[in-house]
């Protein structure tokens, strides 16, 4: 198991497994009949997944426009509170197909809020793609259209996901298991 920043990290999904899955997801997206596709990446956690998936989509023959949105769903601490848009997209979604990309689907509240927001602005359709689906935590009625991997009920880091802004750079998804011995 790798040691990063003094922590032992168990690899759940390797960089090669993620790369293979991104290619499969891109082919699945290419199989849809999208009209004037706009990809919207939910920041911050999805930025690596979105970049890799968008490049794989290009290889699969899709050339979407790309936007970013930042949503806050935390009140005090880590308890889910009010959902707010911290950074909005600049593009008009009216009449367009949108693919909303996020790192992990847990409670579903934030992704549902964002999907509903884009639909209320006149998007023709809003599909969702998530790297990880943690069904055990679902609170909102929402299923992702494209799922990289089912995620066990662990707090995961890497591939864009963090704890206190650390571990985003890891090329894999893992679980912090213990402190490394010095």
Secondary structure, DSSP 8 states (H G I E B T S, - for coil): -EEETTEEEEEEE-HHHHHHHHHHHHHHHHTS--SS-EEEEEETTTHHHHHHHHHHHHHTT---EEEEEEEEEESSTTSEEEEEEEE---S--BT-EEEEEEEEESS-HHHHHHHHHHHHTTBSEEEEEEEEE-GGG--SS---SEEEEE--SS-EEBTTB-BTTBSTT-SSEEEEEEE---
